[in-house]
């Protein structure tokens, strides 16, 4: 397969990605949120470029569709909630002790709830999925990577990891913390063959639900979002950045939080 069309009609932007044949041949990647959006696009790209992909998603039906799309290719579906440690254990078992790459893509929004409005359930669930799950997966794969003397981790952060006007209190906190965790991995394990970076998208055209559940937040943040969001990226555009960071082309990039937001963070 030479290329995959990306639904992008923006002036000056590519309408498809070009597969770099066998860029990840012989390597195994774990990808979370692999059934849709950025996780799906990342899984597709890795598979098309030669990787074995352990694909984790809450929705088993989406994983079945991915496996069927790439029938005959090394796609290993793992259905389950990332908050459940059994899901992580099954994913690790599926790698058979060989993990070269980890892409922590899965994430959930928080309804843009302000600090005075956020409820315990929302706070705990958002932090569990967006921060604790990536930490646990990273903690699980690092011993394997360290034993092999090589490994790459890419976390999907957000524009909300730079500012407080892009989401609610829980999501913003989770992405700021994920940036810090990413830098901690890079700092502690530089010199041991490990690289860790994060991609920080702005608005992305995916099926993630991001409604305003707060009239106060809509009035406070709505005007800022209208100014800051230049365009919605495609999932494929973000996946291209993720796979770049996973690849040897980014061998000297470590501890970076890379905006992929059409210039939003430059404002």
C-alpha positions in Angstrom: 0.0 0.0 0.0 1.7 3.2 -1.1 -0.4 5.8 0.6 -3.6 6.4 2.5 -5.9 9.3 1.8 -6.3 11.8 4.6 -9.5 13.8 4.6 -7.8 17.2 4.4 -8.7 19.9 1.9 -6.7 22.7 3.6 -4.7 24.8 1.2 -1.1 23.7 1.0 -1.7 20.6 3.1 -1.1 17.0 1.8 -4.1 15.0 0.9 -2.4 11.7 1.6 0.5 10.3 3.5 3.4 8.5 1.9 4.3 5.2 3.5 8.0 4.8 4.3 8.3 1.1 3.5 9.5 -1.1 6.3 10.4 1.8 8.5 9.3 -0.1 11.6 10.0 -3.7 10.3 10.8 -6.1 13.1 9.5 -3.7 15.8 6.5 -4.1 18.1 4.4 -1.2 19.1 1.6 -0.9 21.7 -1.0 1.7 20.7 -3.9 2.8 23.0 -7.1 4.2 21.7 -6.4 2.2 18.6 -10.0 1.7 17.5 -10.7 5.3 16.4 -9.3 8.7 15.7 -5.6 9.4 16.3 -5.0 5.9 17.7 -6.6 4.2 14.7 -4.6 6.4 12.3 -1.4 5.7 14.2 -2.0 1.9 14.2 -2.7 2.0 10.5 0.5 3.9 9.7 2.6 1.6 11.9 1.1 -1.5 10.3 1.7 -0.2 6.8 5.3 0.6 7.7 6.1 -2.9 8.9 5.4 -2.9 12.7 3.6 -5.5 14.8 0.9 -3.5 16.5 -0.7 -4.5 19.8 -3.9 -2.4 19.5 -5.8 -1.6 22.7 -9.3 -0.1 22.8 -12.4 -0.1 25.0 -14.5 -1.0 22.0 -13.9 -4.6 20.8 -15.9 -4.1 17.6 -13.6 -1.3 16.5 -10.6 -3.6 17.0 -12.3 -6.4 15.0 -12.7 -3.9 12.1 -9.1 -2.9 12.3 -7.9 -6.5 12.3 -10.1 -7.3 9.4 -8.9 -4.2 7.5 -5.3 -5.5 7.9 -6.0 -9.2 7.7 -2.8 -11.2 7.3 -0.8 -8.4 9.0 0.5 -8.5 12.6 -2.3 -6.6 14.3 -3.1 -8.0 17.8 -6.3 -6.6 19.3 -6.7 -6.2 23.0 -10.1 -5.1 24.1 -10.5 -3.6 27.6 -10.5 -0.5 29.8 -7.0 0.9 30.3 -7.9 1.7 33.9 -8.2 -2.1 34.5 -4.7 -3.4 35.1 -5.7 -6.7 33.5 -5.9 -4.9 30.2 -2.3 -3.8 30.5 -1.2 -7.3 31.6 -2.9 -8.9 28.5 -1.3 -6.3 26.2 2.1 -6.9 27.7 1.6 -10.7 27.4 0.7 -10.2 23.7 4.1 -8.7 23.0 5.9 -11.9 24.1 8.5 -9.8 25.8 9.3 -7.6 22.8 8.3 -3.9 23.0 10.1 -1.3 21.0 7.5 1.5 20.9 4.6 2.7 23.1 2.1 5.3 21.9 -0.2 6.4 24.7 -3.0 7.9 22.6 -6.3 7.2 24.4 -7.9 10.1 26.2 -11.2 11.5 27.3 -12.6 15.0 27.8 -14.2 16.5 30.8 -17.2 18.6 29.6 -15.2 21.8 30.1 -16.2 21.8 33.8 -14.6 24.7 35.7 -12.8 24.1 39.1 -15.9 25.0 41.1 -18.1 22.7 39.0 -16.0 19.5 38.4 -17.4 16.5 40.2 -15.4 13.7 41.8 -16.4 11.1 39.2 -15.3 13.2 36.2 -12.1 14.2 37.9 -11.1 10.7 38.8 -12.1 9.1 35.5 -10.3 11.8 33.4 -7.1 11.5 35.5 -7.3 7.7 35.4 -7.5 7.5 31.6 -5.4 10.4 30.6 -2.6 10.2 33.2 -2.6 7.0 35.4 -3.1 4.6 32.5 -0.1 6.0 30.5 2.0 5.9 33.6 1.1 2.2 34.2 1.8 1.2 30.6 5.1 3.1 30.6 6.0 1.5 33.9 5.2 -1.9 32.4 7.2 -1.6 29.2 10.3 0.2 30.6 11.9 -2.9 32.1 11.7 -4.6 28.7 13.0 -1.5 26.8 15.8 -1.0 29.3 16.9 -4.6 29.1 17.1 -4.2 25.3 18.9 -0.9 25.6 16.3 0.9 23.4 12.7 2.0 23.4 10.6 5.0 22.3 7.5 6.3 24.1 5.2 9.0 22.6 2.3 10.4 24.7 -0.5 12.3 23.2 -0.9 15.5 25.2 -2.9 18.5 24.1 -3.0 22.3 23.6 -4.6 22.1 27.0 -1.2 21.0 28.3 0.1 24.5 27.6 -2.8 26.7 28.8 -6.0 26.6 30.8 -8.4 28.0 28.1 -8.6 24.9 26.0 -10.5 22.5 28.2 -12.0 22.1 31.7 -10.0 21.7 35.0 -9.7 17.9 35.0 -8.5 17.6 31.4 -6.2 20.5 31.6 -4.6 19.1 34.8 -4.2 15.7 33.2 -2.4 17.0 30.2 -0.1 19.4 32.1 0.8 16.4 34.3 1.3 14.1 31.3 3.8 16.6 29.9 5.7 16.5 33.2 5.6 12.7 33.2 7.0 12.6 29.7 9.9 14.9 30.7 10.5 12.7 33.7 10.9 9.6 31.5 13.3 11.5 29.3 15.3 12.9 32.2 15.6 9.7 34.2 16.4 7.3 31.3 18.4 9.4 28.8 21.6 7.6 28.2 19.9 4.3 28.6 18.5 4.1 25.0 15.1 5.4 26.0 13.4 8.4 24.3 10.1 9.9 25.5 8.2 12.8 23.8 4.7 14.1 23.6 2.6 15.4 20.7 0.3 18.3 21.6 -2.6 18.6 19.1 -5.0 21.4 18.9 -8.5 20.8 17.5 -8.7 17.4 15.7 -11.5 16.0 13.7 -12.2 12.7 15.7 -15.2 11.1 17.4 -14.1 12.2 20.9 -17.0 13.9 22.7 -16.2 17.4 23.8 -19.5 19.1 24.7 -19.8 22.1 27.0 -21.5 20.8 30.1 -21.2 24.2 31.8 -22.9 27.4 30.7 -20.3 29.3 32.7 -17.4 27.6 30.8 -19.1 28.1 27.4 -19.3 31.8 28.1 -15.8 32.1 29.5 -13.9 29.8 27.1 -16.0 29.9 24.0 -14.7 33.3 22.7 -11.1 32.2 23.3 -11.5 29.0 21.4 -13.0 30.8 18.5 -9.9 32.9 18.3 -7.3 30.3 18.9 -8.5 27.3 16.8 -7.3 28.0 13.3 -8.5 24.7 11.8 -9.2 21.1 12.7 -6.4 18.7 12.0 -7.1 15.2 10.6 -6.2 12.2 12.7 -3.7 11.3 10.0 -1.8 14.6 10.4 -1.3 13.8 14.1 -0.4 10.2 13.4 2.3 11.4 11.0 3.9 13.4 13.9 3.6 10.5 16.3 5.2 8.1 13.9 8.0 10.6 13.2 8.8 10.7 16.9 8.7 6.9 17.2 11.1 6.6 14.3 14.9 6.7 14.1 14.5 10.0 12.2 13.8 11.6 15.6 16.8 9.9 17.3 18.0 13.2 18.9 14.5 14.3 20.1 14.0 13.5 23.7 11.8 15.2 26.3 10.0 17.4 23.8 6.4 18.5 23.9 5.8 19.1 20.2 2.8 21.2 19.3 0.8 20.0 16.3 -1.8 22.6 16.3 -1.6 24.8 13.2 0.1 27.5 15.2 -2.4 27.8 18.1 0.5 27.6 20.7 2.3 30.4 18.9 -0.4 32.9 19.8 
